[in-house]
Amino acid sequence: MNKDGKIKIIEAAQRLIAQQGVEKTSMRNIAEEAGITTGAIYYYYKSKEELLYDVMDYATAITAEIMKMRSSPKAKPEEVLDEIARKVTQQLKNNSLWSLRFYLASQAALGDETLRTRFSNNYAAQTKRTAELFNYVFDTQPQPQDMYVAALMVAALDGINFQQFIGVLPVEIGELARIYNEFFAYAVPLFQKNLSDIHRFGNLRSE
């Protein structure tokens, strides 16, 4: 099966998870939805969890997609920033995606080292790409704090979606997505520009 065939499996799994949830979605269901045999799926994926991780990774590859856009000579920083906002808003509103993410996270926490390694690599790559996007969109030189600010923005998305997933988010998600994007666009570059003059909590690093 070629790359397009593998994407066909991933997209079939994504549709089923959105319709019936993670637990009720079996490899056989996914094969039927994709129009292939169950054996064809197991040729590429040793387990359901391995396939589900690819489903999640395929759906959450915001920074990877935007980095491709950035590499285009026609892409302008403001257009890249608008695309970031669009992708973030889309991801924040996708509940089925986050039910999958937290299901896989629970498996990693319970001892699945393969999943744990994939999460680790995913977060490291996502944080690095986010830091690189800061430099491109805001026209700044790389600084050591870029990775820390990027990690904070990535973690904020997880926190928002966790609250939304368990039904305890205290504010409306659409407006929160807008404010997150405004913060990204205006507060992050201002913070980076002035960080060298900010020392209010520097003493906490040594405690």
C-alpha positions in Angstrom: 0.0 0.0 0.0 1.4 3.4 -0.9 1.4 6.6 1.1 -2.0 7.6 -0.2 -3.4 4.2 1.0 -2.0 4.8 4.5 -3.6 8.2 4.6 -6.8 6.5 3.6 -6.6 4.3 6.7 -5.9 7.3 8.9 -8.7 9.4 7.5 -11.1 6.4 7.9 -10.1 6.0 11.5 -10.5 9.8 12.1 -14.1 9.7 10.7 -15.1 6.7 12.9 -13.6 8.2 16.0 -15.6 11.4 15.4 -18.8 9.4 15.0 -18.5 6.8 17.8 -15.5 7.5 20.0 -12.2 5.8 20.5 -13.3 2.8 22.6 -15.9 1.7 20.1 -13.6 2.0 17.1 -12.0 -1.3 16.2 -9.4 -2.2 13.6 -12.1 -4.2 11.7 -14.4 -1.1 11.7 -11.6 1.0 10.3 -10.8 -1.5 7.6 -14.4 -1.6 6.5 -14.6 2.2 6.5 -11.4 2.4 4.4 -12.6 -0.4 2.0 -9.6 -2.7 2.7 -8.9 -5.9 4.6 -8.0 -5.9 8.3 -4.7 -7.6 7.3 -3.8 -4.6 5.2 -4.0 -2.4 8.3 -1.9 -4.8 10.4 0.8 -4.7 7.6 1.5 -1.1 8.6 0.3 -1.0 12.3 1.1 -3.5 14.9 -1.6 -2.3 17.3 -4.6 0.0 17.4 -2.7 2.4 19.6 0.0 2.8 17.0 -2.6 3.6 14.3 -4.4 6.0 16.6 -1.2 7.9 17.3 -0.8 8.4 13.6 -4.4 9.6 13.4 -3.7 12.1 16.1 -0.4 13.2 14.7 -1.9 13.6 11.2 -4.7 15.8 12.6 -2.6 17.9 15.0 0.4 18.6 12.7 -0.4 22.4 12.8 3.2 23.6 13.0 4.4 21.1 10.4 1.8 22.3 7.9 2.6 25.9 8.6 6.3 25.4 8.2 5.6 24.0 4.7 3.6 27.2 4.0 6.4 29.3 5.4 8.9 27.7 3.0 7.0 29.1 0.0 8.7 32.2 -1.4 5.2 33.7 -1.8 4.2 33.3 1.8 4.2 36.6 3.8 4.6 36.6 7.6 1.1 38.1 8.1 -0.4 35.3 6.0 1.5 32.7 8.0 0.2 34.3 11.2 -3.4 34.2 9.9 -3.0 30.5 9.1 -1.7 29.8 12.6 -4.8 31.4 14.0 -7.1 29.5 11.7 -5.4 26.1 12.5 -5.4 26.8 16.3 -9.1 27.7 16.2 -9.9 24.6 14.2 -8.0 22.4 16.6 -9.5 23.8 19.7 -13.0 23.1 18.5 -12.2 19.5 17.5 -13.4 17.5 20.6 -13.1 14.0 19.0 -9.4 14.7 18.3 -8.7 15.5 21.9 -10.6 12.5 23.3 -8.1 10.5 21.2 -5.1 12.5 22.4 -6.0 12.0 26.1 -6.8 8.3 25.5 -3.3 7.8 24.1 -1.8 10.0 26.9 -3.4 7.7 29.5 -1.9 4.6 27.8 1.5 6.3 27.8 1.1 7.2 31.5 0.2 3.6 32.3 3.5 2.4 30.9 3.4 2.2 27.1 7.0 3.3 26.4 6.5 3.4 22.7 3.7 5.9 23.0 5.6 7.9 25.6 8.6 8.2 23.3 6.3 9.3 20.4 4.7 11.9 22.6 8.1 13.1 23.7 9.4 13.4 20.1 6.1 15.1 19.1 6.2 17.7 21.8 9.9 18.4 21.1 9.4 18.9 17.4 6.2 20.9 17.9 7.9 23.2 20.4 11.0 23.7 18.1 8.8 24.5 15.1 6.7 27.0 17.1 9.9 28.8 18.2 11.1 29.0 14.6 7.7 30.4 13.6 8.1 33.1 16.3 11.3 34.2 14.6 9.8 34.2 11.1 6.5 35.8 11.8 7.9 38.4 14.2 11.2 38.9 12.3 13.3 38.3 15.4 16.7 36.6 15.9 16.7 33.2 17.7 17.0 33.6 21.5 17.3 30.9 24.3 13.9 31.9 25.7 12.1 31.1 22.4 11.8 27.4 23.2 10.4 28.2 26.7 7.8 30.6 25.3 6.9 28.1 22.6 6.6 25.3 25.2 4.2 27.5 27.2 2.0 28.2 24.1 1.9 24.5 23.3 1.1 23.5 26.8 -1.7 26.1 27.0 -3.5 24.4 24.0 -3.3 21.1 25.9 -4.7 22.7 29.1 -7.6 24.4 27.3 -8.5 21.2 25.5 -8.3 19.1 28.6 -10.8 21.4 30.4 -13.1 21.4 27.4 -12.8 17.6 27.0 -14.0 16.9 30.6 -16.6 19.7 30.4 -15.2 22.2 32.9 -14.0 25.0 30.7 -15.3 28.1 32.4 -15.5 30.3 29.3 -16.8 30.1 25.7 -14.3 28.2 23.5 -14.7 30.5 20.4 -13.9 33.6 22.3 -11.0 31.9 24.1 -9.6 30.8 20.8 -9.7 34.4 19.5 -7.9 35.7 22.7 -5.3 32.9 22.4 -4.6 34.0 18.8 -4.5 37.7 19.7 -2.1 36.9 22.6 0.1 34.9 20.2 0.1 37.8 17.7 0.7 40.7 20.0 1.8 39.7 23.5 4.4 37.1 22.5 6.5 39.5 20.4 6.2 42.3 23.0 7.3 39.9 25.7 10.3 38.7 23.7 11.3 42.2 22.8 11.4 43.3 26.5 12.5 40.1 28.2 16.1 41.2 28.6 14.8 44.0 30.8 12.5 41.8 32.8 13.9 40.4 36.0 11.0 40.4 38.4 11.1 36.6 39.0 14.7 35.9 38.2 15.5 34.9 41.8 13.0 32.1 41.6 15.2 30.1 39.2 17.7 29.4 42.0 15.2 28.3 44.6 
